Amino acid sequence: GPPLSVVRRECMTRKTARLKVFRFDPEKDKRHRFQRFDVPVSPGLTVLGALIYIQEHLDGSLAFRSACRAGICGSCAMSINGGYRLACETQIASLSSPVIVRPLGHLRIVKDLFLDMEPFFEKYRAIKPYLIPGDTPGERERLQSPEQRAKLDRLIDCILCASCHASCPLTVTDEKYLGPA
């Protein structure tokens, strides 16, 4: 596609952003479809902001998950223009048009972009993702050096958005695979 600077300039001069949003209600639909929405562009508009606009002004039946709007909780992870990203952090201005929004892969669709996350969390709980001390806790706190803490940084920084799970082909082909998280 065009360089990012061209995409940004093009987006900032547009008055609206066009989104093609994945729609599927298993209780009513036989197949998924994409629905087109045009959303007014304002500086700092994120994909999550555009989805909220759609839900509040254009189609109240659109289903998606979000919570913190700050890139901390991971609940708004979805496929945006072919890459797994957090909708709350993804600026419309950085994307080419139309912005194609799909749910994460390898999880059951409850409705539209809203997924059943239980299989992901079930596998995550199975690995006991917490520290288990080797001895009985004493009456004093357990001290930890900066070096010891640094070994945990990458693991602790995971926000459980399930993007790694969605992008991993083994999660859909091997039921026993616990997943990349």
Solvent accessible surface area in square Angstrom, and as a share of the most:
residue,aa,sasa,rsa
1,G,121,1.16
2,P,70,0.44
3,P,88,0.56
4,L,84,0.42
5,S,69,0.44
6,V,54,0.31
7,V,9,0.05
8,R,116,0.42
9,R,150,0.55
10,E,88,0.39
11,C,0,0.00
12,M,101,0.45
13,T,103,0.60
14,R,54,0.20
15,K,171,0.73
16,T,63,0.37
17,A,0,0.00
18,R,91,0.33
19,L,0,0.00
20,K,73,0.31
21,V,0,0.00
22,F,10,0.04
23,R,10,0.03
24,F,39,0.16
25,D,21,0.11
26,P,59,0.37
27,E,160,0.72
28,K,167,0.71
29,D,43,0.22
30,K,199,0.84
31,R,187,0.68
32,H,76,0.34
33,R,122,0.44
34,F,68,0.28
35,Q,53,0.23
36,R,145,0.53
37,F,13,0.05
38,D,55,0.28
39,V,1,0.01
40,P,61,0.39
41,V,33,0.19
42,S,59,0.38
43,P,118,0.74
44,G,52,0.50
45,L,25,0.12
46,T,24,0.14
47,V,0,0.00
48,L,3,0.02
49,G,17,0.16
50,A,0,0.00
51,L,0,0.00
52,I,31,0.16
53,Y,64,0.24
54,I,0,0.00
55,Q,65,0.29
56,E,123,0.55
57,H,118,0.53
58,L,88,0.44
59,D,31,0.16
60,G,63,0.60
61,S,58,0.38
62,L,2,0.01
63,A,22,0.17
64,F,25,0.11
65,R,71,0.26
66,S,44,0.28
67,A,75,0.58
68,C,49,0.29
69,R,153,0.56
70,A,60,0.46
71,G,15,0.14
72,I,122,0.62
73,C,48,0.29
74,G,4,0.04
75,S,33,0.21
76,C,4,0.03
77,A,11,0.08
78,M,4,0.02
79,S,10,0.07
80,I,0,0.00
81,N,49,0.25
82,G,76,0.73
83,G,23,0.22
84,Y,77,0.29
85,R,91,0.33
86,L,23,0.11
87,A,0,0.00
88,C,14,0.09
89,E,104,0.46
90,T,12,0.07
91,Q,72,0.32
92,I,1,0.00
93,A,22,0.17
94,S,32,0.20
95,L,6,0.03
96,S,50,0.32
97,S,50,0.32
98,P,51,0.32
99,V,1,0.00
100,I,63,0.32
101,V,0,0.00
102,R,96,0.35
103,P,14,0.09
104,L,7,0.03
105,G,22,0.21
106,H,72,0.32
107,L,18,0.09
108,R,145,0.53
109,I,36,0.19
110,V,56,0.32
111,K,54,0.23
112,D,2,0.01
113,L,10,0.05
114,F,63,0.26
115,L,7,0.04
116,D,37,0.19
117,M,28,0.12
118,E,82,0.37
119,P,58,0.36
120,F,6,0.02
121,F,60,0.25
122,E,104,0.47
123,K,36,0.15
124,Y,49,0.19
125,R,132,0.48
126,A,65,0.50
127,I,78,0.39
128,K,116,0.49
129,P,51,0.32
130,Y,136,0.52
131,L,130,0.65
132,I,113,0.58
133,P,69,0.44
134,G,89,0.86
135,D,94,0.49
136,T,118,0.69
137,P,90,0.56
138,G,57,0.55
139,E,187,0.84
140,R,187,0.68
141,E,133,0.60
142,R,125,0.46
143,L,139,0.69
144,Q,90,0.40
145,S,42,0.27
146,P,107,0.68
147,E,120,0.54
148,Q,97,0.43
149,R,93,0.34
150,A,61,0.47
151,K,164,0.69
152,L,34,0.17
153,D,59,0.31
154,R,203,0.74
155,L,119,0.59
156,I,93,0.47
157,D,100,0.52
158,C,63,0.38
159,I,55,0.28
160,L,48,0.24
161,C,27,0.16
162,A,2,0.01
163,S,20,0.13
164,C,53,0.32
165,H,8,0.03
166,A,2,0.02
167,S,67,0.43
168,C,21,0.13
169,P,96,0.60
170,L,90,0.45
171,T,14,0.08
172,V,91,0.52
173,T,104,0.60
174,D,60,0.31
175,E,160,0.72
176,K,180,0.76
177,Y,66,0.25
178,L,85,0.42
179,G,16,0.15
180,P,62,0.39
181,A,43,0.33
